[in-house]
Amino acid sequence: MTHPSVHARTRPDKLAYMMAETGRGITYRQLEDRSNQGAQLFRSLGVQRGDHIAILLENCTTFMEICWAAQRSGVYFTAISRYLTGDEIAYIVRDCGAKIFITSLQCHDRVSDLLDKELSGVKLFMVGGVKPGFQSWEAAIAEQPASRIADEAIGHDMLYSSGTTGRPKGIRRVASTDPIDMINPLMKMLCVTGCGMSENTVYLSPAPLYHAAPLRFNLMVGSLGGTSVIMEHFDAETYLRMIERYKITQSQLVPTMFVRMLKLPDDVRKKYDLSTLTGAIHAAAPCPIDVKAKMIDWWGPILVEYYAGSEGNGVTVSTSKDWLTHRGTVGRAVVGKVKVLDEEGNELPPGEIGTIYFADGPQFAYHNDPEKTKRAFNDKGWSTLGDVGYVDNDGFLYLTDRKAYMIISGGVNIYPQETEDVLIGHPEVADVAVFGVPNEEMGEEVKAVVQPRDMAKASKAFEAELIAFCRQKLSALKCPRSIDFEAELPRTPTGKLVKRHLRDRYWAERKAAKA
């Protein structure tokens, strides 16, 4: 058991969180004082155990101060993507029942039209300045004592799914009576056992803090007493430069970041000293085999991959050693037991593809949506995230795709991820999405939308080149019949491809044509 409050006593002047570009940060003593003041403010405003707050901020150290204030108050804290629309933000604030909403001057334009109606009745605060309708967060906590509140209780994040396949869902953990210094056993297993994090960790955080993994990894750094270096936003070369500048020991990434770094010129990639990096953990999306192999060749066997969701219903982990002997795996179960089921709910033998479930894993619920919660569980109490895959004879799990994106062409199931993994290996492809589009005879056919490294390359000739490239590695059935080109594909800042934005466009065109 440990907590920033412990480190504030034992190493008060050590930096807890700092911003990568400026080097400005906060010590554990400052984190302790400000999180206590935040907790005091919550209580003064009537925010009690089990209540909710919502946060809409860019990456900044204040983000972490607010989260720790909620964590020690028994409060649920919902971090919201600043890339959402006003309507989406309002939906989450209403749905989670936030009593307090904290945003920043930088994010004000996202919520300025919501004040009179959508945010009515919610106490509004702003970081880094003040606009009409908001109170200054800094001024408000400055009026509060830095002593600990009398009724401390552990609070948890309640984050919303990215909504890549529909309306975002709030994922709520059951409130507990654990002390505030109780470390999440799942995160301890991933960070400490899996990635070697400790009080000596210098962690580089390249992703938006509102997302589950970056937020929870940064909270774990604070629990352990390390130092977290937070990037304002990800840039491939800047990331490498920061490893060298701060002598980074661990980091957490997503596969799209690997792709962007690998496509840097060789002289740029070799320019920076990465020798201090001893652990690089990655998740959020399956990593193409060729990409993973190149990263291990470059960084050494320090990559640790895990498969899990914000729901926390189960986890698999694969070390580089595991992966090199089981290429493509996302590991074996360390939380829960992996079960692969067919459409009738029967358990499938090794090697056969089906829907992935976790048995005997932690329970969860989708906030205010009992129907979605019910659909996530089967009659045995096993839960699924909607992904498809298989296990091998050694118990290693392999992801095939999300069930929602499976293509059925002429009665044959086709999983787009396999085709995407091939196309991203072409040197002139920066990003790719594969999905099914209408076909009168076959029901669906395989479509690819490609983001070229150079949009000037987009042409019929390049389309033919890519289709031929794909057919060298896959059967014709799995290869796209046609390819369109886009300057940029719709990805969330955390690297998840929002494929439905592309797929829905083609199906809408079909409906319009039939109308």
DALINCOR-V46006 format. One line per field, one symbol per residue. burial: 1 if it has 9 or more other C-alpha atoms within 8 Angstrom, else 0. Layout:
burial = ???
This chain:
burial = 01110011000100111111000011111011111111111110001111111111111110111111111111111111110001001101110111111111101101100110001001011110011001111001100101001001111111111011000011111000000111100011111111111110111111111111011111111111111111110101101111110011111111101111110100011001010111111111000110110111000011111111111111111111011000011111111111111100000101001111111010011110010010011100011101111111000111111110111110000111101111111100111111111100011111111111001001000110011011100100011101101100111101111110011001100100000
